[in-house]
Amino acid sequence: MGTTSQSKDERINLRLKHSAKRILERAASFEGQTVSKFVLNSALAHAEKTVQEHEAMRLNTAEADAFFQALSAPVTFNKKLLSALDEYRQRVTDQ
């Protein structure tokens, strides 16, 4: 199994209270990790959860059905949209 070596060239510095540092050190020791590794792993886990919550959409069955029905419905173009498409073609496509 080959391993890929990626250099760590980014850094984050933070200032914290003495009590916060002590609790991080204690937690890291329980996990058998360095404080840096513990903080990084904890922060990444929380960041991934946060990104997932903001980027993913969860729908129940009724919501999913309504969503796919809306996608399947025929598209109707109003005059304003048709005018915008014509203007786009003239500006971009016809050049």
URPEUR-V74300 format. One record per residue. N is the residue number from 1. RES is the residue in one letter. PSI is psi as a letter, one per 30 degrees, with the letter a starting at -180 (NA if undefined). NEAR is the number of other C-alpha atoms within 12 Angstrom. D_FIRST is the distance of its C-alpha to the first C-alpha in Angstrom with 2 decimals. Layout:
n:res:psi:near:d_first
N:RES:PSI:NEAR:D_FIRST
N:RES:PSI:NEAR:D_FIRST
This chain:
n:res:psi:near:d_first
1:M:k:3:0.00
2:G:k:4:3.81
3:T:k:5:6.61
4:T:k:6:9.94
5:S:k:6:12.92
6:Q:k:7:15.99
7:S:k:7:19.25
8:K:j:7:21.55
9:D:g:6:24.83
10:E:l:7:26.76
11:R:k:9:29.01
12:I:k:11:31.24
13:N:k:9:34.16
14:L:l:10:36.37
15:R:k:9:39.43
16:L:l:11:40.08
17:K:l:10:42.61
18:H:e:10:42.27
19:S:e:11:42.20
20:A:e:15:39.32
21:K:e:18:37.27
22:R:e:14:38.12
23:I:e:17:37.03
24:L:e:24:33.69
25:E:e:21:33.23
26:R:e:18:34.28
27:A:e:20:31.98
28:A:e:21:28.98
29:S:e:17:29.86
30:F:e:13:30.04
31:E:f:16:26.46
32:G:h:13:25.33
33:Q:l:18:24.46
34:T:l:17:26.03
35:V:e:23:28.69
36:S:e:22:26.85
37:K:e:18:23.73
38:F:e:23:26.06
39:V:e:27:28.18
40:L:e:20:25.36
41:N:e:17:23.72
42:S:e:19:27.22
43:A:e:16:28.33
44:L:e:15:25.35
45:A:e:14:25.84
46:H:e:14:29.52
47:A:e:15:29.03
48:E:e:16:26.82
49:K:e:14:29.49
50:T:e:13:32.25
51:V:e:13:30.80
52:Q:e:13:30.26
53:E:e:12:33.86
54:H:f:11:35.25
55:E:f:10:33.32
56:A:k:11:33.17
57:M:k:12:36.29
58:R:k:13:36.84
59:L:k:12:39.73
60:N:l:10:41.49
61:T:e:10:42.59
62:A:e:11:45.92
63:E:e:13:44.45
64:A:e:14:41.80
65:D:e:13:44.59
66:A:e:14:46.74
67:F:e:16:43.93
68:F:e:13:43.20
69:Q:e:13:46.94
70:A:e:12:47.40
71:L:e:11:44.69
72:S:f:10:46.39
73:A:k:10:49.87
74:P:k:8:51.44
75:V:k:10:51.41
76:T:k:9:54.83
77:F:k:11:55.42
78:N:l:10:58.28
79:K:e:10:60.39
80:K:e:11:58.64
81:L:e:13:55.19
82:L:e:13:56.63
83:S:e:13:58.30
84:A:e:15:55.07
85:L:e:16:53.25
86:D:e:15:56.13
87:E:e:14:56.06
88:Y:e:14:52.31
89:R:e:13:52.83
90:Q:e:12:55.67
91:R:e:11:53.83
92:V:e:11:50.36
93:T:e:10:50.35
94:D:g:9:53.71
95:Q:NA:7:53.12
